[in-house]
Amino acid sequence: MDQQTLAVAAVAVVFIIVFGGFIWWVIRQKRRIREAFDTFSQAHRLEVQRGSFPTALGDVDGRFFSIGAKVHRTPSGRPQLQQVPDFWVQAGVQGDVPREMVAGKRGAMQGKGPVQTGDSEFDKKVWADCPNVEAARDFLTPERRRALIDVVALGATFVGPGDDNISMVYRKTRGYTPKLEWLEERFNEFMSVARSLDA
């Protein structure tokens, strides 16, 4: 066997080892994701929906909650080669919330003129809008203004009820860390701010 043949064989062996290692890593990651979601969902009595990445959703003490991810797709509908998932977290807000109210990070939101409250920290950090400005101001008590500052700190957005009559705090972004501790941290953060916004 000449040196050229040996070199080709060596490259082929290295490729098989690297490719096999990658496949093993993907399988292990997916198993860890499933195990984390199963443990998390059982602890909070949530339903798990299977897919490329699982989703946990359901009611917790009468409050809607969901967390999950999906592979980011190109406009053509094909998954990106990097297989980087989008993740989202949603926690329902209960009570009489002003319709179509929106609040999020200042500078990241667009639309009609913002609702001003006279609270300098809130008005500086939070962009708020609502068709009924007076109802929004009545809703934005000191406790809720503090909660919305926390919402912005989480990189999240608050939306009041629209056609679906659902009020929630939600976050959607790229990148995903599907560990049990991460799931629990997001659950505690979002359930806490959602409770603080209840009307």
N, C-alpha and C positions, 0 to 999 in steps of 0.2 A: 504494500500500500504506500503510495508516494505521499510527500508532505502536503500537497494540495488537497488530496482526498482526506487526509487526517485533519487538516484545518477546517474543511467543510463539515466533517463529522463532529468536530469539537464545537463549532458554532451551533450546529443543530442540537446537540446535547444541552448546551447552555440555554438555548431558546426554549427547549422543552421544560427544563428545570424552572426557568423564570416564569413561563406561562403557567405551568402547573402550580407554582407558588402563588401566583396572582389569583387563579381560580380558587385555590384553597382559602386565601384571605377573604375573597368575596363571599364564599359559602359560610365561613365563620362569622363574618360581619352580619350577614342576614340572619343567622341563627341567634346571634346576640341581640339583634333588634327585636326579633320575635319574642325572645325570652323576656326582654325588658318590658315590652308592651303587655305581655301576658301577666307578668307580676304586677305592673302598674294598674292594669285594668281590673284585676281581681281585687286589689286593695281598695279601689274606689267604685267597684261594681259598675264598670263601664263595659260596653260592647266593643269587641275588636273586629274591625273589618280588614280582611286580608287583601293584599295587592302586591305590587313591587315593594312598597313599604306599607306597614300596617297603619291603621287609624283607630284611635280609641275615642269613643263618644258616648254620651248619655246624659242623664240628669243626676246631679249631686245635690241632695237636699232641695230638690225642685228647681235647680239652676242648670241650664244647658252648659255642657262643656265638651270640647273636642280638641284633639291634638293629633297631628299626623304629618305625613310628607308624601310627596309624589315626585317622580323624576321630571326635571325641567325639560320641556319639549320645544323644539324649534317651531317657527311659523308653519313649516310643512307638516308638523305633527310627529316628526321623528324625534326620539330621545337624543339628547346631546351625548357625544362620545364620552364626556367626562362623567356622565351619570350623576351630576350634582343635583340633589333634590331640593325642591322648595319645601319649607316647613311652615305650618301654621298652628296657631293656638287661638281658641275662641272661648270666651266665658260670657254667659248671658247676664244681663243687668235687668233687674226686676222693678216693677212699679211704673208710675206715670212719668215717663221720660218724654221730653218734647219731641214731636215728630220731626224726622229728617235732620236732627241735630248731628253735627260732626265736630269732633275735636281731636287734634293731633299735634305733631311737632310743627312749630312755627318755621316757615321757610320750605317745608315739604308739602304743604297743602296749597290748593288753589281754589278759586271760586269767588263768591260774593264777599262783601266786606265782612271782616271778622266781628264777632261779638266782643265788646270791651266791657270789663267788669270793674275797673278802678283798682284792682289788685295788681300792683306793679309786677310782682314775680310771675303771677299767672299770665298776665297780658304779654309779658316778655317771652315766656317759654311755650305757651299753648296757643294754637290757632283754633278758634271756635267759630262756628257758623250755624245758623238756624233760621228757617223762614219766619219763625215767631221769636224775634229778638227778646221781647219782654219775658216770654216763657223760659227762654234759655237763661236769662239773668236770674230769674226766680229759682231755677233749678241749680244754678251754680252757687250753692252755699259755700262757706269757707271750707267745710269738710270735703265737699265734692271738688272744689278747686284744687285742694291738696292732693286728692286722689288722681285727678287728671294730670297734675304735674308728675306723679308717679307713673301714670300710663305712658306719658311721653318718654320718661326715663327708661322704660322698658322697650322703647322703640315701637310702641303699639298705638292704635287708633281707637277712639270711642265713636260709635254710631248709634243714633236713636232709631226708633222704629220707622220703617218705610212701608212699602207695599206688603212686606212679609211680616210686619208687626213684631219684629225681633229687635231688641236692643242688646248690644254686646260690646265687649272690648276684644279686639283681635290684633294679631300680628302675623304678617307673612313675610318671609325673607329667604334668601339663599343660604345654604349651609345648614348642616344638621348634625347634632351629636346625640345619637339614639341610646343614651345610657339611662339606667333607671334613675340615678340621682338627678340627671338633667330633666327628665320627665317630671319628677316630683317638684323640682325647683320651679319649673314653668307653671305647674298646677297651683302651687301655693301662691306664687306671685299674682297670677291672673284671677284666681278666685278671691284673693284678698282685695284687689282694686275693684273688682266687680261688685263685691258686697258694699264697698265704700260708696259706690255710685248709685245704689238702690234708692229709688224714690219712695 
